Amino acid sequence: MLATLSTLSTLTAVTAVTAAALATPVAGLLGYRQLKRTRLAAQLRISTPNGIDESGFVRINGIDTWVSVRGEDLSNPVILEIHGGPGASNLIHLPRTRSWERHFTIVRWDMRGAGFTFANAPEGQGELTLDQLQRDALEVTRHVRERLGVDRLVLVANSFGSVLGLRLARSHPELYSAYVGTDQNVIAGGRERTAYDALVRRLRAAGKGKRKQLATVLAAGARPDGPTLEQTDELNKLILTTDPLSYDTMKTVVVRSLWFSPLHTLRGLRSSMKAMHFSLGLQLQARSVDEWAEGTEFRIPFFVFQGDGDVLTPPESARRFFDDVSAPVKEFALIRDASHFASFRHPEQFLDLMLALVRPAIASPVVC
């Protein structure tokens, strides 16, 4: 079982870089951070007559869950985002995806074990399983449909969230008008080895300097029951740090989004780290997911927009699953010069794909 998910690699890299920043509270650095956060907060304001900017706790299956609804025109299609991690809120990326809100009303929710939902009651997160997250997603969907008066939502799932997103899209075509996966995970019951094999090749090509890391990777790959949680952590860290584009994305997109988020205080950043640690157990639960066994038939339009240089959830793997999918409409597209976190590294490319491919499909739905 060598399938890699994005959680631990993200957590390791973010923890290292963010911890270094938090450990050096230089007045100039913190002053610049506050100035930048103030500017970003101003950019996030929505003042259009038919716009919406609501956020707060909603009671979802027994716990207070943070839900954000933002958009410049309530007549636009409604997106329900399914964030990755597990435990990694997408709210830090609001400034990067501000342009999306001109064309869509976007619902972002922090799952149990993530973001503000975790920070509100760390000891009261209840059951943390894939099945429970699916029940939560359906309850959030019900809430949004009632609150906004819409019948169906567009599912946009990234990274770990795409595991849950596929399940929702398969089983509830009556609730969702399209599925869009980005950083699409394909686990295949542990058979998927593309990212692992590419890592082994990179380490071997690096020669003597990477012998220790290569030995660690080979030992993890040799375990009949799959790598331990700690070994998976190391595998995913190496996948990102041995690839220049991925490492640059971690620094310039993920860590910068965390550090300058206008929604998060320094205490909030620390809570975000704790949430990702808290949610790690979902990583092992997901190992048994087999996308083909769960079904390749979708009764709604189906889209995958993948980074062309994603070494963590490789486009080749996503394409193999996509090719076997049957759907009334389906499209696969690459986001150029993009690693993992493709939609956040190049939000305008992602938006162009949403407008060119997804909006026409949901404007003229095809019944399958």
Sequence and secondary structure as in RCSB ss.txt:
>XXXX:A:sequence
MLATLSTLSTLTAVTAVTAAALATPVAGLLGYRQLKRTRLAAQLRISTPNGIDESGFVRINGIDTWVSVRGEDLS
NPVILEIHGGPGASNLIHLPRTRSWERHFTIVRWDMRGAGFTFANAPEGQGELTLDQLQRDALEVTRHVRERLGV
DRLVLVANSFGSVLGLRLARSHPELYSAYVGTDQNVIAGGRERTAYDALVRRLRAAGKGKRKQLATVLAAGARPD
GPTLEQTDELNKLILTTDPLSYDTMKTVVVRSLWFSPLHTLRGLRSSMKAMHFSLGLQLQARSVDEWAEGTEFRI
PFFVFQGDGDVLTPPESARRFFDDVSAPVKEFALIRDASHFASFRHPEQFLDLMLALVRPAIASPVVC
>XXXX:A:secstr
     SHHHHHHHHHHHHHHHHT   HHHHHHHHHHHHHHHHHH    TT EEEEEEEEETTEEEEEEEEES TT
S EEEEE  TTT  SGGGTTTTGGGGGT EEEEE  TTSHHHHHH TT     SHHHHHHHHHHHHHHHHHHHT 
S EEEEEETTHHHHHHHHHHH TTTEEEEEEES    GGGT  HHHHHHHHHHHHHGGGGHHHHHHHHHHHH TT
   HHHHHHHHHHHHHTSHHHHHHIIIIIIHHHHH TT  HHHHHHHHHHHHHTTHHHHHGGG  HHHH SB SS
 EEEEEETT SSS HHHHHHHHHH B SSEEEEEETT  SSHHHHSHHHHHHHIIIIIHHHHHS    
